[in-house]
């Protein structure tokens, strides 16, 4: 079981952003994708989910061997792919609980039983230390940055995808919130699941230790290694990578 | 004598009606509402016998909820009246002339002159049946007062008049339903509605309009006057009508009066909806809050113009108005025009209007959770209306409105999919 990205070239209407990305995430693995702002990390995440803002001009995305290039975002989700958004959309008029129920049911033949849903929700909210009354608020409407990120991780927990992409889930979180989110992610690191954690900073990687680290620069993956690479990056900064690559 | 007073009023109104040409409402840009296609001569005020039981269509809409009183006018005749709370006066306006002449004389047309236009004059000259509501001083009614205007045959002209007076510190919920089955042919509902909330009164008012798919022309004026420290919450809901032109006016007439006005519309096919609302502050220390939301599918047209008017001397008034219109079809056209006349200082008044489409980022977000595009679209439109629907604060009516919106969205699914597909 794997999420496989092969020679992926991606463009927006204006220009090409990814110039041939290769990356394989197997289940039970946690990968970190790091890079400075504008390096193409979020483009990769959004392209994996099938965002209409991006076009794949070359290469393939494979989930368990099935090509996803042309699949709609909802089909990708049902196939087991999930992304926690960096900037999740606000959904006015739809409560967190109703949204979660709709999302859970979208991946099932039979709608989930009310009691089962309630128990599942209660369990995950406790893990993420989310108050009960949170579920009756409209999704992301008036949420603080930290609340939005927690709501994303709550969706991850409820949907139990095979592969989860976290797009800068750590950014904008204070240290307590970061710790809670990281604990939540760690609780979901099971042998049946793979993670791709996209981040600008190494901070979250102190809590969620990755098996592999990839560094992206200008739309290409330029360095790869184990978690020690993140430590090196922390010490020397992205300029070091840039110099190494251009040298 | 009140009967004479009404006869004189009818006569004066008839003169205005005969003198005035068919109206045409123009607005900046593309907007014109005219009624040239209405064959007025072919319509008649059709009369009906009283009914022992409610028509199916009425029952479906008002539900099984207990009421304080119910009055149904079919065509030109009041066919059903039932009052379950004896403190309430609910009767046809014709009978009220006999039974409550002083009140009728004092309030009939107080804020609703007969000479504002051809159709207003027609209603004042030709009304029959009619509804009269009086909630006496200090009476609090928990259950709703329901008034139904039913048009179930084509070629009918319905000249409708509702007069409602809520006495000092009276409290009530007042619901008006405008209903018609899908028939072939034209019909007219020329309506007049006036509500007087006397000092300290609290009124929860809702209008539900669904004229179906027939060629119903609805040209109405509804006016609400709010007295000292009284409060009116008004939720008009427009869910169907071939051509609708309505003026909805609220006057906070005395110090401390407060209004909350929340409207909703959903137009489809070739429907044409033209709404003009005013929030007029005639006294100081009055407050207002107006929110309108609409959605348009098919080739429909909907224009909402909302005016805040604060007259000289109405200091310390605070009000705002917001209007949003959502286009769900490339051929639909919508207008949302807020405007402001402030003739005094030391007030706060703000307004805003938007015309938009479904947000592609929201759709993408929902789809990444496994929700299909059409489901996402339905949920987003329903969510958009939810703020307004909840302001009805009436579970039965809320369910009815939600169900009708869901029906309309299902009907429009293909064209909306095409529309948002094209843009992505």
Contacts between the chains, C-beta under 8 A, distances in Angstrom:
chain1	res1	chain2	res2	distance
A	49	B	364	7.8
A	49	B	368	4.8
A	50	B	367	7.6
A	50	B	368	7.7
A	51	B	364	5.7
A	52	B	360	6.5
A	52	B	364	6.4
A	52	B	424	4.1
A	72	B	367	6.5
A	72	B	373	7.1
A	73	B	364	6.1
A	73	B	367	3.7
A	73	B	368	4.8
A	74	B	367	4.3
A	74	B	368	7.6
A	74	B	369	7.9
A	74	B	370	5.4
A	74	B	371	5.9
A	74	B	372	5.2
A	74	B	373	7.1
A	76	B	368	7.4
A	77	B	367	7.1
A	77	B	368	5.5
A	77	B	369	5.9
A	77	B	370	3.9
A	78	B	370	5.0
A	82	B	368	7.4
A	83	B	368	5.8
A	85	B	365	6.7
A	85	B	368	7.9
A	88	B	365	6.3
A	89	B	359	7.2
A	89	B	361	5.0
A	89	B	362	4.5
A	89	B	364	7.7
A	89	B	365	3.9
A	89	B	366	7.9
A	90	B	362	7.5
A	91	B	362	6.3
A	91	B	365	7.4
A	91	B	366	7.1
A	91	B	379	7.6
A	91	B	380	7.1
A	91	B	383	6.0
A	92	B	383	5.1
A	92	B	384	6.4
A	92	B	386	7.2
A	92	B	387	7.0
A	93	B	382	6.5
A	93	B	383	2.8
A	93	B	384	6.1
A	93	B	385	7.0
A	93	B	386	3.1
A	93	B	387	6.3
A	94	B	379	5.9
A	94	B	382	8.0
A	94	B	383	4.6
A	94	B	386	7.6
A	99	B	369	7.6
A	102	B	369	7.6
A	102	B	371	6.0
A	102	B	375	7.6
A	102	B	379	7.0
A	103	B	369	3.9
A	103	B	370	5.8
A	103	B	371	6.5
A	106	B	369	6.7
A	106	B	370	3.4
A	106	B	371	5.1
A	106	B	372	7.6
A	106	B	375	7.7
A	107	B	370	4.9
A	138	B	383	7.5
A	155	B	369	6.6
A	159	B	369	7.0
A	159	B	370	7.4
